[in-house]
Amino acid sequence: MKLSNFSFELPKELLAEHPSENRDESKLMVIHRDTGKIEHKMFKDMIDYFDEGDVMVLNNTKVFPARLYGNKEKTGARIEVFLLRELNEEQRLWDVLVDPARKIRIGNKLYFGDDETLVAEVIDNTTSRGRTLRFLYDGAYVDFRRKLRELGETPLPKYIKREVEAEDELRYQTIYAKHEGAVAAPTAGLHFSKHLLKRLEIKGIDFAELTLHVGLGTFNPVEVEDLSKHKMDSEELFIDEKATQIVNNAKLKKRRICAVGTTAMRGLESAVSSKHTLNTFEGWTNKFIFPPYDFSLANAMITNFHLPKSTLLMMVSAFMGHDLMTRAYKEAILENYKFYSYGDAMLII
């Protein structure tokens, strides 16, 4: 498979600027891998495709308000700072992206907030847009983190051209988010409402939770025609004993195991044992899944509609088959499905 196999024309109006009015009432395309049948439903109808004892694997990472705006010393130029990951808690070192990058050099200081109580010094260049910042804040670590949250805004993807709105803080977050650390939402999970989760629970569906802190690397464009040469950024992953027991028990009983989102699928496939069961995991994964690929655990998947040439689209192609994926995406465009983070969903069974 080559990069050019994943190119298609996506009309701009199909990029979702806002979420659906109700989480579980987005459109849902249901795809049957065995027959190639495609159905058009509403997301809350997904419950009809699962039975007692089936398992949903959820990524319970929580998005933090990663986008800050500061002013450069002397010039006062407005600089966007996107927090990627904390490097050292004690020294308050962070890996960030800055924009416009050409104005930011080692030694520069940035001031945040009206009172300028938070200052950052640039101490290293990492990539063309990447910098290492040391934050200077006169207070305890817990107060420093509170200050970051206070000054930061919801890190909506760049394709959304509008200003961040109050509802984004709630809607660009799954309702089961627990562990803060992601700079992008695991978007397939955005479609689950409390009511739908309760109905699934009453039906006897089990839930296994893992934590994969989504980084911007997930959305980095692939720039090599030979996919085997693409390198994914590493993301932090945690899978505990409880999750492994739930998944392995379902596999033993030949139940349906559904990965909710490409991040949940990557998490599962990063921790597979030699016996094709799930291991506990604590560490980093840079797993890149593209066709051909044999999946070991999940036999169903919920995912959003992804952008051309994205690693997410490549994983979906590997899971459902490239020809079927191509046909489904053509139909999605014809039927005006919304794409990307706030878009509609697909259930592959």
KAJO-V809359 format. One record per backbone hydrogen bond with DSSP energy under -0.5 kcal/mol. CO is the residue of the C=O (numbers start at 0). NH is the residue of the N-H. If there is no record, write none. Layout:
CO & NH
CO & NH
//
This chain:
0 & 226
1 & 4
2 & 5
3 & 6
5 & 308
7 & 9
8 & 10
10 & 13
11 & 14
13 & 15
13 & 338
21 & 24
22 & 25
23 & 43
25 & 42
26 & 344
27 & 29
27 & 40
28 & 30
28 & 346
29 & 38
30 & 32
30 & 348
31 & 35
36 & 31
38 & 29
38 & 40
40 & 27
41 & 44
42 & 45
43 & 46
44 & 47
45 & 48
46 & 49
50 & 53
53 & 205
54 & 257
55 & 57
55 & 207
56 & 259
57 & 59
57 & 209
59 & 177
59 & 178
61 & 180
61 & 181
63 & 65
65 & 67
65 & 82
66 & 152
67 & 80
68 & 112
69 & 78
70 & 110
71 & 75
72 & 74
76 & 71
78 & 69
79 & 98
80 & 67
80 & 82
81 & 96
84 & 94
87 & 91
87 & 92
91 & 134
92 & 86
92 & 87
93 & 95
93 & 132
94 & 83
94 & 84
95 & 130
96 & 81
98 & 79
99 & 102
100 & 103
102 & 104
104 & 107
107 & 121
108 & 72
109 & 119
110 & 70
111 & 117
112 & 115
116 & 118
116 & 137
117 & 111
118 & 135
119 & 109
120 & 122
120 & 133
121 & 106
123 & 131
128 & 97
129 & 125
129 & 126
130 & 95
130 & 132
131 & 122
131 & 123
132 & 93
132 & 134
133 & 120
134 & 136
135 & 118
136 & 138
139 & 143
140 & 144
141 & 145
142 & 146
143 & 147
144 & 148
145 & 149
146 & 150
147 & 151
152 & 66
153 & 155
156 & 159
158 & 160
164 & 167
164 & 168
165 & 168
165 & 169
166 & 169
166 & 170
167 & 171
169 & 172
173 & 176
177 & 179
178 & 61
181 & 63
184 & 186
185 & 188
186 & 189
187 & 190
188 & 191
192 & 196
193 & 197
194 & 198
195 & 199
196 & 200
197 & 201
198 & 202
199 & 203
199 & 204
200 & 203
203 & 52
205 & 55
207 & 57
209 & 59
209 & 211
210 & 237
211 & 213
213 & 182
213 & 183
214 & 217
215 & 218
216 & 219
220 & 222
224 & 2
224 & 226
225 & 228
226 & 229
229 & 231
234 & 284
235 & 212
236 & 282
237 & 210
238 & 280
239 & 243
240 & 244
241 & 245
242 & 246
243 & 247
244 & 248
245 & 249
246 & 250
247 & 251
248 & 252
249 & 254
250 & 253
255 & 54
255 & 257
256 & 258
256 & 298
256 & 299
257 & 56
257 & 259
258 & 260
258 & 301
260 & 264
261 & 265
262 & 266
263 & 267
264 & 268
265 & 269
267 & 270
268 & 271
270 & 278
272 & 275
276 & 272
280 & 238
282 & 236
284 & 234
285 & 231
286 & 288
287 & 289
292 & 294
299 & 258
300 & 347
301 & 260
302 & 345
303 & 305
304 & 339
306 & 309
308 & 221
309 & 313
310 & 314
311 & 315
312 & 316
313 & 317
314 & 318
315 & 319
316 & 320
320 & 324
321 & 325
322 & 326
323 & 327
324 & 328
325 & 329
326 & 330
327 & 331
328 & 332
329 & 333
330 & 334
331 & 336
332 & 335
337 & 343
338 & 15
339 & 342
343 & 304
344 & 28
345 & 302
345 & 347
346 & 30
346 & 348
347 & 300
//
